[in-house]
């Protein structure tokens, strides 16, 4: 169980870090925080795309795959210097997150409604 | 990821999963509390390397958290089944007007709820950091208080939902989500007012999503189309309201405090939508459509 507790501590930190980092991100790309609106829209669009392009993932790969995808996308953020690149990174992370959610949601439903063996 | 973990834990622990599920949700809240603290603590230290170096720290933490799962990876079933509606056999039943009204009201409710949550989560720090009399330290504390109250609200809602219907919980908590922004607007530049606003808003917003979905589930079966509709609404809420704050501020209609107005408007609209949903749902059940 400890691995789930650790994973959720990281999720909370990663998911809700955009707000506190927004002024720093804006400064990094030479904009003001209110000019970062496309980043927020791109993040939402990424999530939307991920939820509808839900891939067929093996259940056991979902947690490590999602965590590593978040790690990879976050590691690149200090190296990017344009709003477009930031938007791409955040939309990718959001797409992965939502794709994982949809895959598991579907798997959970199928498992719950499959006939007993 | 959240659903993934909840499902896997439920599968592993069965009826004993409850405390673990509450525990991981509490840890998610603890992580949210840590986000501004990590940034505030690490930024001065790592500023020479990169002002965004705290992202590397979070990336490293995510990689470490993935390791135990990689060790436990095994071959598992690939999802190949059909979706819930199709799996029930034949074409899914078409929604009538009454069902469309209920689902539409619930979608608007979810969109506004997620919109208010995202407005606070995204803009609270930026607003407080640049507001006269507040500053970055105050901003970090306010964000931590918001997510702390949000997490506490979700934990308190667990025993409450066993005794109270979702509409009652929503109608009892949503006024807090209007009161919080109102306090911050009435007393700008006062740290204590901002902290009180963050706590009230966090508690008020926390019950929105889960209880909206629960309320909808009382009136229509939660098949794949309903799930997709709720997810679409949640994404629409997170995608439109926070950028709308930026748009309002850019146009000069309001300053960055626009997020307080938008969040309060979302919560007020949610209150009306709960009443509409309850009324439309009761009519739907009386009509025997479901």
Interface residues (C-beta under 8 A of the other chain):
Chain A: X1 X2 X3 X4 X5 X6 X7 X8 X9 X10 X11 X12 X13 X14 X15 X16 X17 X18 X19 X20 X21 X22 X23 X24 X25 X27 X28 X33 X34 X35 X36 X37 X38 X40 X41 X43 X44 X45 X47 X48 X51 X56 X57 X58 X59 X60 X61 X62 X63 X64 X66 X67 X68 X70 X71 X72 X74 X75 X77 X78 X97 X98 X100 X101 X102 X103 X104 X105 X106 X107 X108 X109 X110 X111 X113 X114
Chain B: X1 X2 X3 X4 X5 X7 X8 X9 X11 X20 X23 X24 X25 X27 X28 X29 X30 X31 X32 X33 X34 X35 X36 X38 X39 X40 X43 X50 X51 X52 X53 X54 X55 X56 X58 X59 X60 X61 X62 X63 X64 X65 X66 X67 X68 X69 X70 X72 X73 X74 X75 X76 X77 X78 X79 X80 X81 X83 X84 X87 X118 X121 X122 X123 X124 X125 X126 X129 X130 X139 X140 X143 X147 X224 X227 X228 X231 X232 X235 X236 X238 X239 X240 X242 X243 X245 X246 X247 X249 X250 X256
